[in-house]
Amino acid sequence: MCTSQQSSLGVSLVCYPTDNLQHSVQTLKGSNKHPVKPVAQLHPGYTCNMNSECEQSSTVQQSPLVHQRAHKEKKPYKCPECNKCFRKRGALVSHERTHMGEKPYKCSECNKCFKQRIYLVTHERIHTGVRPYKCPECSKCFKQGSHLICHKRTHMGERPYKCPECNKCFRERGALVGHERTHTGEKPYKCPECNKCFTERSGLANHKRTHTGERPYKCPECNKCFREKSSLVIHERTHTGERPYKCLECNKCFRRRGTQVRHERTHTGERPYKCPECNKCFRESSVLANHKRTHTGERPYKCPECSKDFKTTSNLRVHLLIHKEKKPYKCPE
């Protein structure tokens, strides 16, 4: 005997053998409030009557209990502003604060406010220095569990998030989302000062500091300050000597992941950056950007002393030595 609960109706439908079918139907006929169909109509297919989300005519080839489980996995809490749906009411409440601008959780040290308590807890570790998540491979510690998970992938070489356009893979979901905008051209984050747009919120946050001059990330060793957290992390490796990124071909190690990627192209011969004008290909995007200026004639780097313009920062840097009367390159002969 199999039983399926229809919780929204408060009625149990019991599947008896067919010879007892009439008896079971008569037993359940007593209630006018909740009409009940003969169970024989419900098997082998099962038409869901739980809510309006299921098409009344659809027949799901699975047991009623499995089908009801699918309903439980739906997202019943819907934001009235943007129609985004959530599984839990708490998640909807937190999301609605993005529309209202409400930030009820305040840091007692710097008065910075947050939409969720977990964000405040994580932020407070900046002040306390607590890093409770430790990598079992290299003993490096992190403030957030998600940061440790992403870090572990540097040891395993795992990149589970793949771009459907170019098949490039990423360790973090957020990195893939940002990358996909390079294909769509979407730049949803706009600077209120100069109207420059960015593909990622972090890029906008870092850019804003060029206007404010803020450098909130300070090296504990030499007190040098940086606008970006990633710049501080890379700088700290000059003190520790850490080079976590290793080339699989020649075992050469690097402080930056980007440097490792560019180095590996010397082994593979890959040149993924192509000039749309002459189809010449390059290993680095910065080299392509400099090359494009040979077509456009653009010279964006200007000397502050004599206003002479240059295509690249390296050319400007060499030029500045003229004004400083420096000649750093000495012939050994």
N, C-alpha and C positions, 0 to 999 in steps of 0.2 A: 504493500500500500504506500503510495507516495503522496506527500502533502505539500502544497505551496501556499505560503501566507501572502495575502494581499493586505498589507498593513494599513493602507489608506482607507480600506473599506472595513477593516476589523473583522473579516470573514475568512475562515479556512475552507479551501476547496479540497475535498478528499476524493481521491481516485479509487473507486471500488471496481471490482470486476463488473463486466457489462451486465451480467444477470442481476446484479443488485443496483443497477443504475436508476431504475424507476423509484426504488425505495429512497435512495440518497437525494434525488431531486425533490421528492415529496417532503422529505425531512427539512430541506432548506427553503421550501416554498413559503414558509410561515412569515418571512420578513418581507414586507412591501417596501421597506426603506432601502434595502440594498438588493436589487434583483440579481439573481444568480443564474448563469448559464449552465446547462448540463456539462459535466466535466468531459464527456466524450468529445465535445467540440474543441476542447483545448489541447488535445493531443492527437498526432505527434507534434503538431505546430502549437505555438502559444502566442495568442494575441494579447498584448499588454493593454490593460485599461487603467493603469495607475494614474496617468496624467496626460495632458494634451500634447506633450512633447513627442510622444510616439504616434506615428500614423495609425489610425484605427484599423486600416486594412492590412497592415504589415504583419507577416507571420514569421517569427524568429525561430530558426531551427536550433533551439537549445532549451534546456530545462527552465522552468519559471524562476527557480532560485538564482541561476546564473544570470538570467535577464534582469532580475531585480537588483543584482549586484552592480550591473552596468548603470542603473539609475542612481545608485548610491555614489558612484564615481563622477556624477555630473557636477556642474558648478552652479548651484541654485541661487547664489548671492550675486546680484547684478548691480553695477554702478549706474545710477540714474543719469550721470553726466556723460559718460563715454561708452556705456553698455558693456564694459569689460566685466567678465564673470569670475567668480572665486568659489572655491570649495568650502571655505570657512568664513564665518561672519567676521571674525577678528581681522582676517586679511582684507576684507572689504572696508572695514572701518579704517584700517591703516592707509589703504589706497585713497579713500575719500579725502584724506588730509592733503593729498597732492593737489586737489582742486581748491580746497579751502585755504591752503597755505598754513594750516595749523601745525605747530610744532610744540607739543606740550612737555617734552622732556628736555630739561636744561642742565648743562654741565656747570657744576658749582665752581670749577676752576676758571673757565674762560667765558662762561655765559652763552656758549654756543648751544643752539636748540636743535632738536631732532624730532622726526615724526614717529619713530618707534623707540621703545625702551632698549631693544637690543643694539640699535645704532649708538645710543648713549653709552651703554656698557662697553662697546668696542672702542668708542672715542676716548673714554676715560683712561684706557690703557696707554694712550699717548703721554698722559701726565704721570701715570704711575710707573710706566716702563714695563708692565707685566706682559709677558709673551708666553701664554700657557700651552701653545701648540708646538711640539718639538718634532723635527724630522728624524726618523730613526736611522737614516743613512748618514747624514752629515751633521746632525745635532743642531742645525739651525732652527731658531725659534720664531714663532709668528704670533701676531695679535689675534688673528682670525683663523678659524678652522678651514674656511674656504681658501685662504692664502696657502695653507699647508698642503691642501689637496692639489692645488695648481703647481706648487713647488715640487711635489713628489714626481710630477710628470717630467721634470727636467732630468731626473735620474732614470726613469723608465723609457723616456723618449716618446711617451704617449701623446697623441694629438687627436682627441676624439671628435672634434667639431670640424666638419668639412664644408667648404664653400661649393654649392652646386654649380656655380658658373665656371670657376677655374680650378676646382679640386684642391685648392690650397687648404691646409689643415691647421687647426689652432688648439691650444691647450685649454682656453677659456671660452665659454659661450659668448661673453661680452665682446671679446676680441673678434669673433666671427661676425657678430652683428655690426660692429664698426667697420669691418672689412667689406661686408656686402654693400655698404653705402658707396664704396669706391666704384662699384659697378652701376648702381642706380643713380649716382650723382647727388644723392640726398645729403643735405647739410642742415639738420634741424636746429642746431644750437647757434644762436646769433649773439654777437657782442653788442651790448647797448651803447658802447662808446663809439666804435668805428664801423659797426654793422658787418664786420667780418664773420663768416659762418664756418661751422665746424661739424664734422661727422660724429664726434663724441663729446659728451658733457665734460669729460676730464680735459679734453683739448681746449674747450672754452674756458674752464676754470684756470688752467695754466696760462692761457692768453691774457686773461683779465689782469694777471699780476704784472704784465708788461706795462699796464696803465697805472697800477697802484704802486709798483716798485716793491711789493711785498715778497719776502723770501722766508717763508715760514719753516723750512726744513734745515735744521742746523746740525753740522757734523760734531759729535761729542769729542772727537780727537783734536781737531784744529779750529773748531768754531766757524768754519766756512759755511755760508748759508746758500740755499738753493730755492728756486721757485717751484721745482717739481720733486715729488717724493722719489721718483725713479732716478733722477739725477743724483740725489743724495745716496741712494743705495749703491749706484755704480761708483760714486766717489769713495765711499767707505771701503771698497775693495782695494783702493790704492794703499790703505793702511793695513788691511788684513792680508793682502796678497792673494785673495781668493779669485780663482778663475773657474767658475762653475760650468762654463760651456765648452764642450770638448768636441773637436772634429773627429768623426768616426773613421776618416781615411788616414790621417797622419798623426792623430792624438794631440795636435796642438790645442791649447786651451785659451779661452778668451774671457774677459770680464763682462762683455755685453753679448746678448743673444744675437742682435743684429750683425755684429762683427763676425760671429761664427757663421751665420747664414751667407754673408757676402764672401767669406773665405771659402766655404764649401763649393761655391760656384767656380772657383779656380780648378777644382777637381772634376766637376761635372760639365764645365763649359757652358752652363746655362746663362743665357742673357735675356731675362724676361721683360726688360723695358725697351719698347720699340718706338722710334720716332715716327709720328704719323706723316711727316713731310717726306723723308728720304728712306724710311724703313730700316735705318741703321739701328742696331740693337746694343744694349748696355747691361752690365751686371748690376748697376746701382741706379736707383731713381734719381739721386742727386746729380749723377753724371748726365743722365738724360735731360734733366732740367737745365743744366748748364749748356748742353748741346743745342737745345731748342732755341736758345738765344742767338745762335749763329744764323737762324732763319728769321727770327723776329727783329733782331738788332737791339733787343732790350738790354739795358745796362743798369740794373737796379741798385748796385752798390756804389755809393758816392763818397769821395774823400772829404772829410770835414775841413781839411786845410785849404784845398784848392778847387773843390767841387768837381774834380775829374771823375768820370764814371767808369765802372768796370762790370764785366759780366759775372765774375765769380768773387767770392770773399777772399780766396787765396791770392788772387791778383791784387786786390785792394790791400791786403796785408803786406805784400811785398812792396807795393807803392808807398805805403806809410813809412817805410824805413828811410825813404829819401828825405822826408821832412825831419825825421828824428836823427838823420845823419849817422845811422847805424849800418854797419857792414858785418853781419854776423857770420858770413861764410868765408872761411880762411883757407887759402891754398896751403897744403902741407909742405910743398916744395919751396 
